[in-house]
Amino acid sequence: MKKTLAKGLPGILLFALLFAGFLAADEGMWLFNMAPKDLLQKKYGFAANDEWLTHLRLSSVRFGGASASFVSPDGLVLTNHHVGQGAIQNLSSKERDLMKTGFYARTRQEELKCSGVEIWVLQEIIDVTGPVTGAVKPGMGTVEAAEAIDKAVAAMEKEESERTGLKCAVVNLYSGGLFHLYRYKVLSDVRLVFAVEYGIAFFGGDPDNFTYPRYDLDVSLFRVYENGQPLKTPHYLKWSPKGVKEGELVFCSGNPGSTGRLLTLGQLELLRDTSYPFTISNLRRRQALLHEYSKKGAEEARIALRNLFGIENSLKAVTGYQSGLLDKALMENKARDEQALREAVRKDAALEAEFGKAWDEIAAAQKSYASFFKPYSFLERNQGFNTVYYGPARTLVRLAQERTKPNAERLREYRDASLASVQRSLLSPSPIYDEFEIVKLTDSLAQLKDELGSLQEIKWLFGGRTPQEVARELVTGTRLKDIEVRKSYLEGGWEAICRSEDTMIKLALLVDPVSRGLRSRYEKEVEAAEIKNGALIARALFKLKGTSIPPDATSTLRLSFGVAKGYVEGGRKIPFTTTFTGLYDKSAKNGNKPPYELPPSFTAKKSALNASVPLNFVATCDSIGGNSGSPVVNRKAEFVGALFDGNIQCLPTRFVYEDTVSRSVMVDSRGIIEALLKIYDAKPLVDEILGRK
């Protein structure tokens, strides 16, 4: 009966029915300048006025590739421990392992400066779709049109950055359907104030990652300085004295990395059949390598931890994403939705003429991509050279070349608007352990030789030697650990690069021509087709649905919302909060052994805690990787928690949202204060957070 009914419906009505349930759920990572005000008013009776939105936007920040927020008028920033982990590890050593012991600066003078860390505060969003798409002239081919857009974006970013003194970036939304200019204030004097021990930040370890109930105090605090003084900001999140109640409306403000809800079926199939299998296999290989290295001793385990957390986290995430694409029902739903949109287009001759071929052209581009995916991944995306030395080496080589070109003709990451961040990254010191680098590089070179050994450049690289011999020569023959050496290449430019005897520089020079060729092929055969045809599909969507469906995530600031509530799993009611009682019970149940071993501070001060205080909670807020550290606030824009994870059921929502069992997981604001006071004796910090000073 359903098939008969659907078959007789007009295309646009059929499409509308398929998406009719959209507004009923809490789906959406919304643009701050296109917030769903009507939806929030209709569903929750909440008026998200411009003043409220502006305050939340300016209180939220980007921390590396993730999220954070200001929580005091003196530049105090709260994020997850795992977001700040890189900075914490850079400040650690064999003699002072801050990951193990935690850290608390009791005075401003004790705060530790973090090299290479940037905080981005989004100042303004401007719709520049017209000027950007206006660069495409009638008669332009696919590649020519993509190049015209790229040059228009480069010129706009350069002009706006120079005019405003801010970092300006044009963001591609709806696959080229809209372009918005984001203006950021970038703050680079960031200092560590507080970090918990790794054992409580990641209690339960990898077995509990992407699960719920959880018992993690995954928080760290930093302070932003400007002109040598703590940043004074009127926009910060006041702390909620009451926390969150079940059923309460909450909002999440963060920088979700990427979703694929508007991808075509062809793009999803490329991920399912090519990209994700490669990524999962690669991550498992590196996970096994790091576990083996960790067995050598305590110091080796400490060194490996930096990489291991990210690898295991990514492995679980990508495996979860893949589970969605391997779900027959999910893919059938995606195919049906796409077919409904295409049917609506076909029923209108004008729409068909303008948009009809877009899906097939994207599908053809995906087939082309699959044919060179591996060499592109190994060489252009550096999968074949797993060492911290290779990234700076290639950056120095490319930067020297790109700076000789006009701004609009450079690779996009080396344009003027990005140069300050690139150079800051190159000149930021971090600990490097050469024997560890040899182990990692040996393994990736062996994989490279197996997969791409027939390439002439790879033959030249090995020259009859083993991967271990090549890895040792490369690592022992580079001086890029020395920041002054890197600086000399920056200042010396292309001539210094060409004269270099540094082994990593020479490797980058050897690989770069073929790597650039693969990148050019990707940009012309895949990216250009996706931009052109993605924009066409977006325009078709706008004609039929307007912008009531938010764009996919783009690692830029978004607003999501939902309610704090538990769920039912396997017939069992999962409560929306966990408490310190549950933390101690789970540790005892597992013999207080890793990964359920509590830090000494938590065992010594157990009696001081009010164990009934909530530690974690869940809500239906839409989130994805990159949202880690996102502030979660109530209707008053008061801080009630920090998002740090999702349950395993949330991973397939990368492609199709659902809120029956999918949940985002937060550290509860009440648990943070309880631990700061009772475990860490950090009353001055609590006074600052609560505005008592």
Secondary structure by P-SEA (a helix, b strand, c coil): caaaaaaaccaaaaaaaaaccccccccccccccccaaaaaaaaccccccaaaaaaaaaaccccccccbbbccccbbbbbccccaaaaaaaacccccccccbbbbccccccbbbbccbbbbbbcccccccccccccccccccaaaaaaaaaaaaaaaaaaaaaacccbbbbbbcccccbbbbbbbbcccccccccccccccccccccccccccccccccbbbbbbbccccccccccccccccccccccbbbbbbcccccccccccaaaaaaaacccaaaaaaaaaaaaaaaaaaaaccaaaaaaaaaaaaaaaaaaaaaaaaaaaaacaaaaaaaaaaaaaaaaaaaacaaaaacccaaaaaaaaaaaaaaacaaaaaacccccccccaaaaaaaaaaaaaaaaaccccccccccccccaaaaaaaaabbbbbbaaaaaaaaaaaaaaaaaaccccaaaaaaaccccaaaaaaaaaaacccccaaaaaaaaaacaaaaaacccaaaaaaaaaaaaaaaaaaaaaaccaaaaaaaaaaaaaaaaacccccccccccccbbbbbbbbcccccccccccccccaaaaaaaaaaacccccccccaaaaacccccccccccccccccccccccccbbbbccccccccccccccccccccccccccccbbbbbccaaaaaaaacccccaaaaaaaaaccc
